[in-house]
Amino acid sequence: MAASGAVEPGAAAATAAPSPAPAQAPAPEHLFRPISAEDEEQQPTEIESLCMNCYRNVRRGRGPGRREVELKRGRAVGSATQGTTRLLLTKVPFFREIIVSSFSCEHCGWNNTEIHSAGRIQDQGVRYALTVRTQEDMNREVVKTDSATTSIPELDFEIPAFTQKGALTTVEGLISRAISGLEQDQPTRRANEEAIAERIDEFIVRLKELKRVASPFTLIIDDPSGNSFVENPHAPQKDHALVITHYNRTVQQEEMLGLQAEAPEEKPEEEDLRNEVLQFNTNCPECNAPAQTNMKLVQIPHFKEVIIMATNCDSCGHRTNEVKSGGAVEPLGTRITFHITHPSDLTRDVLKSETCSVEIPELEFELGMAVLGGKFTTLEGLLKDIRELVTKNPFTLGDSSNPGQMEKLREFSQKLDQILEGNVKAHFIMNDPAGNSYLQNVYAPEDDPEMKVEHYKRTFDQNEELGLNDMKTEGYETGLAPQR
């Protein structure tokens, strides 16, 4: 069906029968009236249209009695009868407004009926699944748009979208329409492809059996536009034979409906500092020459993020490395006690923060916080740093040192070497009031039988040393007056 011109609903009647006086446009609520056979005022609008089958139409001239003769397919068409399109604007109960159009040609007898949704494409698609059990279910009204897909799972039968025009019909009408479509080209198939024609004949028989409702079957109408409809005869009550599902359309369905899919908002890419080494210029702490410091963010498994900083000086060769915790001060302090029983224990990773103190009871040794700074190394590496700190200290082993003190330090160094060689078992204790130190648990996520982790509440002195007593994080904005 193709109309000879676009006609607005309010101007349809004026096209059929022009009036000398301008008519007032009807209110929108009166354009679409509920469909009813008893409503005598609800009349379709008739429009003269070109027949797309025989291409015959009479065009009226401007002057009275003047007509133009249209040549089609090399033959003159004089006063041949013209095609007529009828438009009916109606409203389906418990659904929405639709436009029913019907075309018929009195010359060649061709006719066509379609429906169009008068509303916009809905925000969501809709899927109707109707279980047909009785003849009453076959009489349910159905609105099927062009974009709807109709299927019957029991027969493995499907009518894809945009292969049929929209229709206002019943469940039985949908099946009859499918049967007519399959029977249309059967004579040609029987002449050219007899085997395929026989299979289609068998399938048509099965479709006709559905019309008799010999056994229940399921009718599914899936419409991404959301404008299809299956009648609920029990409305406004729930229909137990009908399942209605609303869903969000996919990108392919948006494109199929001609909608421009909204591009997802591009989120600014966050820099992944774990995969990058940042560099910045500093001065060497020894010779004050320009140097470069490398910084990298590292995620320690089963712990937290730490920042490793290393400075290399090309002038004097001085090298430093330092570890900072990437997180805040923990609510509780941490005390880690580890029993070294095997040389493999020395390969465990250790994170010693600046606020962590180290103790080895077997050596009567304790290293205070801030000594050696923050380090991320192995247990063996930390013990070697402790040995180097003791043995290379000029104040303890120099000429001015006490001979008795030198003997004790040599004895301490020998015992520490025995621990490093795995010949002596010892306890290694890390006490960090800030809770930012870590010793690797090779049994993680299970408990390590040789390691004990305790969390404790900090004392006032520990909070004072960490600077937490003077730090106010809640209610700091109240009671503050501007000071000049």
C-alpha positions in Angstrom: 0.0 0.0 0.0 1.3 3.4 -0.9 -0.6 6.6 -0.4 -0.4 9.3 -3.1 0.6 11.8 -0.4 1.3 12.1 3.3 -1.9 12.9 5.0 -2.2 14.0 8.6 -5.1 12.5 10.7 -6.7 15.8 11.2 -6.6 16.6 7.5 -7.8 13.3 6.2 -11.5 14.2 6.1 -10.7 17.5 4.4 -8.9 15.7 1.6 -11.9 13.4 1.0 -14.5 16.2 1.1 -13.1 19.8 1.3 -15.1 22.3 3.3 -15.3 26.0 2.5 -14.9 26.9 6.1 -11.8 26.0 8.1 -12.6 23.3 10.6 -11.2 23.4 14.1 -8.6 20.7 14.8 -10.0 18.0 17.0 -8.5 17.3 20.4 -5.9 14.5 20.5 -8.0 12.4 22.9 -10.9 12.4 20.3 -8.7 11.2 17.5 -8.2 7.8 18.9 -11.4 6.3 20.1 -11.7 2.8 21.8 -12.5 0.2 19.1 -16.1 -0.7 19.2 -18.6 -2.1 16.7 -21.4 0.0 18.4 -19.6 3.4 17.9 -21.4 4.9 14.9 -19.3 8.1 15.0 -16.1 6.2 14.5 -15.7 6.2 10.7 -12.6 5.6 8.7 -11.0 8.3 6.6 -10.9 7.5 2.9 -8.0 8.7 0.6 -7.6 8.2 -3.1 -4.4 6.3 -3.7 -2.3 4.8 -6.4 -2.6 1.0 -6.7 0.9 -0.5 -6.5 -0.3 -3.7 -8.3 -1.8 -2.3 -11.5 -0.4 1.3 -11.2 -3.8 2.9 -12.2 -5.1 6.0 -10.7 -7.2 9.1 -11.8 -5.7 12.4 -10.9 -8.0 15.3 -10.7 -7.1 18.6 -12.4 -7.3 22.0 -10.9 -10.4 23.2 -12.9 -13.9 21.8 -12.7 -14.3 18.8 -15.0 -10.6 18.7 -16.0 -8.8 15.4 -15.7 -5.3 14.3 -16.6 -4.8 11.0 -18.4 -1.9 9.0 -16.9 0.2 6.7 -19.0 1.3 3.5 -17.3 3.2 0.7 -18.9 2.7 2.2 -22.3 -1.1 2.3 -22.3 -3.5 5.2 -21.6 -5.8 5.0 -18.6 -8.8 7.2 -18.9 -11.6 7.0 -16.4 -10.5 3.7 -14.8 -11.5 3.3 -11.2 -8.9 4.3 -8.6 -7.6 2.7 -5.4 -8.9 3.7 -2.0 -7.0 3.8 1.3 -9.0 3.8 4.5 -7.4 4.9 7.7 -8.9 4.2 11.1 -7.5 5.7 14.3 -8.4 3.6 17.2 -7.4 2.5 20.6 -7.0 -1.1 21.8 -8.3 -1.6 25.4 -5.5 -1.9 28.0 -3.0 -1.2 25.3 -2.4 2.0 23.2 -3.3 3.8 20.1 -2.9 2.3 16.7 -3.6 3.2 13.0 -5.4 0.6 10.9 -5.0 1.1 7.2 -6.8 -0.8 4.5 -6.3 -0.5 0.7 -8.4 -1.9 -2.1 -8.4 -1.5 -5.8 -11.7 -1.9 -7.7 -9.9 -2.3 -11.0 -7.6 -5.2 -10.3 -9.1 -6.4 -7.0 -5.8 -6.2 -5.1 -6.2 -5.3 -1.4 -3.9 -4.9 1.6 -4.4 -4.3 5.3 -1.8 -3.1 7.8 -1.5 -1.6 11.2 0.9 1.0 12.6 1.6 2.1 16.1 0.6 5.6 16.7 2.9 6.0 19.6 6.7 6.1 19.8 9.0 3.1 20.2 8.8 2.1 23.8 11.8 2.3 26.2 11.9 -1.5 26.5 11.2 -4.5 24.3 8.3 -6.9 25.2 7.9 -10.6 24.9 4.5 -12.3 25.1 4.4 -16.1 25.8 0.8 -17.4 25.4 -0.1 -21.0 26.2 -3.1 -21.8 23.9 -5.3 -24.5 25.4 -8.9 -23.7 24.3 -10.7 -22.2 21.3 -11.3 -19.1 23.4 -7.5 -18.5 23.4 -7.5 -18.7 19.6 -9.9 -15.8 19.6 -7.7 -13.4 21.5 -6.9 -10.2 19.8 -3.3 -9.7 18.8 -1.4 -6.6 17.6 1.7 -7.6 15.7 4.0 -4.9 14.4 6.5 -5.2 11.6 9.4 -5.6 14.0 7.9 -8.5 16.0 9.1 -12.1 15.7 6.5 -14.8 16.0 7.4 -18.3 16.9 5.8 -21.6 18.0 8.4 -23.7 19.8 6.4 -27.0 19.5 6.7 -26.9 15.7 10.1 -25.2 15.6 8.4 -22.5 13.6 9.4 -18.9 13.4 8.4 -15.8 11.5 11.3 -13.4 11.5 10.9 -9.6 12.1 10.2 -7.4 9.1 9.0 -10.4 6.9 5.4 -9.5 7.4 3.4 -6.3 7.7 1.9 -5.3 11.0 -1.6 -6.7 11.6 -4.5 -6.4 14.0 -5.9 -9.9 14.1 -6.4 -12.9 16.4 -4.2 -15.9 17.3 -6.1 -17.9 14.8 -5.6 -15.2 12.2 -1.8 -15.3 12.8 -1.8 -19.0 12.0 -4.1 -18.6 9.0 -1.8 -15.8 7.7 1.2 -18.1 8.1 -0.6 -20.9 6.2 -1.6 -18.6 3.4 2.0 -17.4 3.1 3.3 -21.0 2.8 0.6 -22.0 0.3 1.2 -19.0 -1.9 4.2 -20.4 -3.9 3.4 -24.1 -3.5 2.3 -24.6 -7.2 5.7 -23.3 -8.4 7.5 -25.5 -5.8 5.6 -28.6 -6.9 6.8 -28.0 -10.5 10.5 -27.3 -9.7 11.2 -28.8 -6.2 8.7 -31.5 -5.5 10.5 -32.8 -2.4 10.5 -29.4 -0.7 6.8 -28.8 -1.6 5.8 -32.1 0.0 7.6 -31.2 3.2 5.9 -27.8 3.2 2.5 -29.5 2.7 3.2 -31.7 5.7 4.0 -28.6 7.8 0.9 -26.8 6.6 -1.2 -29.8 7.9 0.5 -29.4 11.3 -0.4 -25.7 11.3 -4.0 -26.5 10.5 -4.1 -28.9 13.4 -3.1 -26.1 15.7 -6.3 -24.2 14.7 -8.3 -27.1 16.1 -6.3 -26.9 19.4 -6.0 -30.7 19.5 -3.1 -30.2 22.0 -1.8 -27.1 23.9 0.9 -25.1 22.2 2.9 -21.9 22.9 2.7 -18.8 20.9 5.6 -16.3 21.4 5.6 -12.8 20.1 8.9 -11.0 20.7 8.9 -7.3 19.8 12.0 -5.1 20.5 9.9 -1.9 19.8 7.5 -2.8 22.6 4.4 -2.0 20.5 3.0 -5.5 20.0 0.1 -6.8 22.2 -1.7 -9.9 23.1 -5.2 -9.6 24.7 -5.8 -10.5 28.3 -9.5 -11.4 28.5 -9.4 -11.4 32.3 -8.0 -7.8 32.5 -7.4 -6.1 34.8 -6.9 -9.4 36.6 -3.8 -11.6 36.0 -3.8 -14.0 33.0 -2.2 -17.2 34.1 -1.9 -18.4 30.5 0.0 -15.3 29.4 3.6 -14.4 30.5 4.7 -10.8 29.7 8.4 -10.0 29.9 10.0 -6.6 29.4 13.7 -6.4 28.5 16.3 -3.9 27.5 17.2 -3.9 23.8 20.6 -5.0 22.5 22.7 -2.8 20.2 21.7 -5.0 17.3 18.0 -4.5 18.0 18.6 -0.8 18.3 20.2 -0.7 14.9 17.4 -3.0 13.5 14.8 -0.4 14.6 16.7 2.4 13.1 17.6 3.9 16.5 20.9 5.5 17.1 22.4 3.5 19.9 23.7 5.8 22.7 27.5 5.4 22.9 28.6 4.5 26.4 30.1 7.3 28.3 33.8 7.2 28.0 35.3 7.1 31.4 38.7 8.7 31.8 41.3 6.1 31.9 42.9 5.8 35.3 46.6 5.4 35.3 47.7 2.0 36.5 50.8 3.0 38.6 51.5 -0.7 39.3 52.8 -1.2 35.8 54.9 2.0 35.6 58.1 3.3 37.2 57.8 7.0 37.9 61.0 9.1 37.8 61.7 12.5 39.2 64.8 14.6 39.8 66.3 15.0 43.3 69.6 15.8 44.9 72.0 13.1 46.3 71.9 13.0 50.1 75.7 12.4 50.1 77.2 14.8 47.6 74.2 17.0 46.8 74.7 16.4 43.1 71.6 16.1 40.9 70.3 12.6 40.9 67.3 10.6 39.8 64.8 8.8 42.1 62.6 6.0 40.8 59.3 5.3 42.5 57.0 2.3 41.9 53.7 1.2 43.5 53.7 -2.5 44.4 50.7 -4.6 45.6 51.8 -7.1 48.3 49.6 -10.2 48.2 47.3 -10.6 51.2 48.4 -7.2 52.5 48.3 -3.8 50.9 50.0 -1.4 48.5 53.5 0.0 49.2 55.6 2.6 47.5 59.2 1.6 46.8 61.7 4.5 46.2 65.3 4.1 45.0 67.8 6.9 44.4 71.0 6.4 42.3 73.7 9.0 42.1 76.0 8.9 39.1 78.5 11.3 40.6 79.4 9.5 43.8 77.7 6.2 43.3 75.6 6.5 46.4 72.5 4.3 46.3 69.5 4.3 48.6 66.2 2.5 48.7 63.2 3.2 50.9 59.7 1.8 51.3 56.6 3.8 52.2 53.3 2.3 53.1 50.6 3.1 50.5 47.8 3.1 53.1 46.8 4.9 56.2 47.7 4.2 59.8 45.7 1.1 60.8 43.3 1.3 63.8 45.3 -1.3 65.7 49.0 -2.0 66.0 50.5 -5.3 64.8 53.0 -7.6 66.5 54.4 -10.5 64.4 56.3 -13.3 66.0 58.1 -15.7 63.7 60.1 -18.8 64.6 63.0 -19.4 62.3 63.4 -23.2 62.0 64.7 -23.8 58.5 67.0 -22.0 56.1 64.1 -21.7 53.6 62.4 -19.4 56.2 65.0 -16.7 55.4 63.6 -16.3 51.8 60.3 -14.9 53.1 59.4 -11.4 52.0 59.5 -8.7 54.7 58.0 -5.3 54.7 59.5 -3.2 57.6 58.0 0.2 57.9 59.7 3.2 59.5 57.6 2.8 62.6 58.5 -0.9 63.1 60.9 -2.1 65.7 62.7 -5.5 65.4 63.6 -7.9 68.3 65.6 -11.1 68.4 65.3 -12.6 71.9 68.0 -15.3 71.5 70.5 -12.5 70.7 69.1 -10.1 73.3 68.9 -7.6 70.4 66.4 -4.9 69.7 66.3 -2.5 66.8 64.2 0.6 67.4 61.8 2.2 65.0 63.1 4.5 62.3 66.5 2.6 62.3 67.3 1.3 58.8 64.2 3.2 57.6 61.5 1.4 55.6 62.6 -1.7 53.7 61.0 -4.3 51.5 63.3 -7.2 51.3 63.6 -10.8 52.4 64.2 -11.9 56.0 67.8 -12.8 55.1 68.3 -9.4 53.6 67.0 -7.7 56.7 69.3 -9.7 59.0 72.3 -8.9 56.8 71.4 -5.2 57.0 71.3 -5.5 60.8 74.7 -7.3 60.8 76.1 -4.6 58.5 74.7 -1.9 60.7 76.5 -3.4 63.8 79.8 -4.5 62.3 80.5 -1.4 60.2 79.6 1.2 62.9 82.8 3.1 63.7 81.6 4.1 67.1 81.2 0.5 68.2 84.2 -1.1 66.6 86.6 1.8 66.1 89.8 2.6 68.0 87.8 4.4 70.8 85.6 1.4 71.4 85.6 -0.6 74.6 87.4 -4.0 74.3 84.6 -5.7 76.2 82.0 -4.1 74.0 83.9 -5.2 70.9 83.9 -8.8 72.1 80.2 -8.8 72.7 79.6 -7.4 69.2 81.8 -10.1 67.6 79.9 -12.7 69.5 76.6 -11.1 68.4 77.9 -11.1 64.8 78.9 -14.8 65.0 75.5 -15.9 66.3 73.7 -13.8 63.7 75.8 -15.6 61.0 74.8 -19.0 62.5 71.1 -17.9 62.1 71.7 -16.8 58.5 73.3 -20.2 57.8 70.4 -22.0 59.3 72.4 -23.7 62.2 70.5 -21.9 65.0 66.8 -21.5 65.5 65.6 -18.1 66.7 62.6 -15.9 67.1 62.1 -12.8 64.9 59.7 -10.3 66.3 58.3 -7.2 64.5 56.3 -4.7 66.4 54.6 -1.9 64.4 52.2 0.4 66.2 51.0 1.8 62.9 50.2 -1.7 61.6 51.9 -1.2 58.3 54.6 -4.0 58.5 54.3 -7.4 56.9 55.9 -10.8 56.9 55.1 -13.3 54.2 52.9 -16.3 55.1 53.7 -19.1 52.7 50.6 -21.0 53.8 48.2 -18.1 53.0 45.3 -17.9 53.1 45.6 -20.5 55.9 47.5 -19.8 59.2 51.2 -20.3 59.4 52.1 -22.7 62.3 55.4 -20.9 62.9 54.0 -17.4 62.8 51.8 -15.5 65.2 50.1 -12.2 64.3 48.6 -10.1 67.1 46.7 -6.9 66.9 46.6 -4.6 69.9 45.4 -1.2 70.9 48.0 1.4 71.0 49.0 3.2 74.2 48.9 6.9 74.6 52.7 7.1 74.2 52.6 5.2 71.0 49.9 7.5 69.6 52.0 10.5 70.7 55.0 9.1 68.9 52.9 8.6 65.8 51.4 12.1 66.1 47.9 10.8 66.4 46.9 12.4 69.7 46.9 15.9 68.1 45.2 14.7 64.9 41.5 15.4 64.9 39.6 13.7 62.0 36.0 14.1 63.2 34.2 17.3 64.0 37.2 19.4 63.3 35.1 22.1 61.5 32.9 22.8 64.5 33.9 25.5 66.9 36.7 26.8 64.7 37.0 30.6 64.6 39.1 32.4 62.0 42.4 33.4 63.5 44.2 36.5 62.3 
